[in-house]
Amino acid sequence: MRIALLRTLVAVMISAVALVLATVTAQASVKDKENDPVFDGNAPGDVTVLVTKISHATATARLRSSNITWSSSGGCSNRNNPTCTSFEQVNSATIEGIRTLKSASGCAINVTGGTETGHASGTYSHWNGYKLDTSLSSCLNGYIQGTFTSIGGSKWRSAAGNIYYKEGNHWDITYYNCGGC
């Protein structure tokens, strides 16, 4: 009886440790956000955000299940190659956010940028798992520009606070949360 109880306790402790290791606490002040090209200065003071990182394989499985495509100019997924599109160490909420966008808009979505090197740095960056780039399309353009609030400078903010920045030939999307998932 004691051995079974001890085994159960150990299993619970291992699960708790795994959960802690999978969750990263990121602290960001407004000053950090000011370095982000899509930040508009309307965030509260210091914030603490819990983020769960996921693997490239997990992210692509979730994207595939929502019929979201991805592509890269290099035809690869190596995070350390700027011509690849990688989702390694992307935030789970970022993937859920793009899935929410797909579901809400009904638009085809093709992701062209993830966590690979070569993007601007900063707390809320591609590398840190907060951003995705997508191809432009008339459906997606119409949905974002017609549904979200324009905040100037080719940027729109969703009701959830996520930022959609039209950067010429693509959307640069910052997911602070999953957007109502």
Secondary structure per residue as TSV (DSSP state, phi and psi in degrees):
chain	resnum	aa	ss	phi	psi
A	1	M	-	360.0	-46.7
A	2	R	H	-65.9	-36.6
A	3	I	H	-65.5	-42.9
A	4	A	H	-63.1	-41.9
A	5	L	H	-64.2	-42.3
A	6	L	H	-63.2	-43.2
A	7	R	H	-62.1	-41.9
A	8	T	H	-63.0	-44.1
A	9	L	H	-61.4	-43.5
A	10	V	H	-62.9	-43.1
A	11	A	H	-62.4	-40.8
A	12	V	H	-64.6	-42.6
A	13	M	H	-64.8	-40.5
A	14	I	H	-62.8	-42.8
A	15	S	H	-61.6	-41.7
A	16	A	H	-64.3	-43.0
A	17	V	H	-63.2	-41.9
A	18	A	H	-62.4	-40.6
A	19	L	H	-64.4	-42.8
A	20	V	H	-63.1	-42.0
A	21	L	H	-67.0	-30.0
A	22	A	H	-80.3	-15.1
A	23	T	E	-109.0	126.9
A	24	V	E	-111.5	133.7
A	25	T	E	-93.9	121.6
A	26	A	E	-114.0	125.4
A	27	Q	E	-106.5	131.8
A	28	A	E	-136.3	132.2
A	29	S	-	-98.3	167.2
A	30	V	H	-58.2	-35.6
A	31	K	H	-58.1	-40.8
A	32	D	H	-62.6	-40.4
A	33	K	H	-69.5	-26.5
A	34	E	H	-64.6	-22.2
A	35	N	T	-79.8	-8.7
A	36	D	S	-83.7	126.0
A	37	P	T	-65.2	-15.8
A	38	V	T	-105.1	2.9
A	39	F	-	-77.0	135.0
A	40	D	-	-109.0	5.5
A	41	G	S	87.1	7.3
A	42	N	-	-104.8	31.5
A	43	A	-	-96.3	155.3
A	44	P	-	-66.1	177.0
A	45	G	S	-54.5	-139.5
A	46	D	S	-65.8	140.3
A	47	V	E	-130.7	152.6
A	48	T	E	-118.8	127.5
A	49	V	E	-123.3	131.4
A	50	L	E	-93.3	127.7
A	51	V	E	-125.4	142.8
A	52	T	E	-110.2	120.4
A	53	K	E	-85.2	143.9
A	54	I	E	-128.3	164.1
A	55	S	-	-81.7	166.2
A	56	H	H	-58.8	-43.8
A	57	A	H	-63.2	-42.7
A	58	T	H	-65.5	-44.0
A	59	A	H	-62.2	-46.2
A	60	T	H	-67.4	-33.1
A	61	A	H	-64.2	-41.6
A	62	R	H	-67.1	-42.8
A	63	L	H	-62.2	-47.0
A	64	R	H	-58.3	-40.1
A	65	S	H	-66.7	-18.4
A	66	S	T	-104.5	9.9
A	67	N	T	59.0	37.3
A	68	I	-	-100.2	129.6
A	69	T	E	-98.2	167.9
A	70	W	E	-146.0	154.0
A	71	S	-	-151.2	163.7
A	72	S	-	-145.2	151.5
A	73	S	T	-65.8	-26.0
A	74	G	T	-94.1	-4.7
A	75	G	S	63.1	39.3
A	76	C	-	-146.3	176.3
A	77	S	-	-133.5	17.5
A	78	N	-	-71.5	119.1
A	79	R	T	-60.3	-26.6
A	80	N	T	-92.8	8.6
A	81	N	-	-116.5	117.3
A	82	P	T	-67.3	-13.8
A	83	T	T	-89.8	-0.6
A	84	C	S	-95.1	165.7
A	85	T	-	-118.2	111.0
A	86	S	-	-115.0	148.5
A	87	F	-	-118.9	12.7
A	88	E	T	-63.5	127.5
A	89	Q	T	68.7	21.9
A	90	V	E	-72.0	151.6
A	91	N	E	-72.6	138.1
A	92	S	H	-56.6	-40.9
A	93	A	H	-63.2	-29.7
A	94	T	H	-66.7	-45.0
A	95	I	H	-66.2	-41.4
A	96	E	H	-65.7	-33.2
A	97	G	H	-63.7	-44.1
A	98	I	H	-70.0	-32.0
A	99	R	H	-67.7	-38.1
A	100	T	H	-63.6	-42.8
A	101	L	H	-60.1	-45.1
A	102	K	H	-59.9	-47.7
A	103	S	H	-64.6	-44.9
A	104	A	H	-70.9	-37.7
A	105	S	H	-87.0	-30.4
A	106	G	-	72.9	9.1
A	107	C	-	-88.6	151.5
A	108	A	-	-68.6	138.0
A	109	I	-	-129.5	130.3
A	110	N	E	-121.1	117.3
A	111	V	E	-85.0	128.8
A	112	T	E	-115.4	-5.8
A	113	G	E	-151.3	137.7
A	114	G	-	-132.9	-122.5
A	115	T	S	-96.5	9.4
A	116	E	-	-68.1	156.7
A	117	T	T	-64.7	160.1
A	118	G	T	110.9	-8.4
A	119	H	S	-96.1	169.3
A	120	A	-	-61.5	148.2
A	121	S	-	-86.0	177.8
A	122	G	S	136.1	166.2
A	123	T	T	-59.3	-50.1
A	124	Y	T	-97.4	62.1
A	125	S	S	-107.7	172.5
A	126	H	T	-58.9	-51.4
A	127	W	T	-56.8	-37.4
A	128	N	T	-83.8	2.5
A	129	G	T	91.8	7.3
A	130	Y	-	-92.6	-17.1
A	131	K	E	-121.1	148.0
A	132	L	E	-134.3	147.6
A	133	D	E	-104.5	142.7
A	134	T	E	-130.4	156.4
A	135	S	E	-66.1	151.5
A	136	L	-	-78.0	148.4
A	137	S	-	-153.8	154.5
A	138	S	H	-62.0	-36.1
A	139	C	H	-64.4	-51.6
A	140	L	H	-66.3	-43.2
A	141	N	H	-57.7	-47.6
A	142	G	H	-63.1	-41.4
A	143	Y	H	-65.7	-50.6
A	144	I	H	-63.0	-49.1
A	145	Q	H	-72.9	-22.8
A	146	G	H	-95.1	-16.8
A	147	T	H	-107.5	-38.0
A	148	F	S	-94.4	168.6
A	149	T	E	-89.5	125.1
A	150	S	E	-68.9	131.7
A	151	I	E	-119.3	15.4
A	152	G	E	86.7	162.4
A	153	G	T	62.4	36.8
A	154	S	T	62.2	31.1
A	155	K	E	-121.9	144.4
A	156	W	E	-130.9	145.1
A	157	R	E	-116.4	130.7
A	158	S	-	-77.3	166.7
A	159	A	T	-60.2	-27.8
A	160	A	T	-79.3	-9.8
A	161	G	S	98.7	0.4
A	162	N	-	-76.0	149.9
A	163	I	E	-112.2	132.7
A	164	Y	E	-117.3	113.6
A	165	Y	E	-114.8	116.7
A	166	K	E	-84.2	104.6
A	167	E	-	-99.9	46.1
A	168	G	S	88.7	-83.0
A	169	N	S	-107.0	9.8
A	170	H	E	-161.8	165.1
A	171	W	E	-93.5	129.2
A	172	D	E	-104.1	111.5
A	173	I	E	-112.3	128.3
A	174	T	E	-107.0	118.8
A	175	Y	-	-103.3	106.3
A	176	Y	S	-81.5	-21.0
A	177	N	S	-155.4	179.7
A	178	C	-	-81.3	0.0
A	179	G	S	75.4	32.6
A	180	G	-	91.9	21.4
A	181	C	-	-64.7	360.0
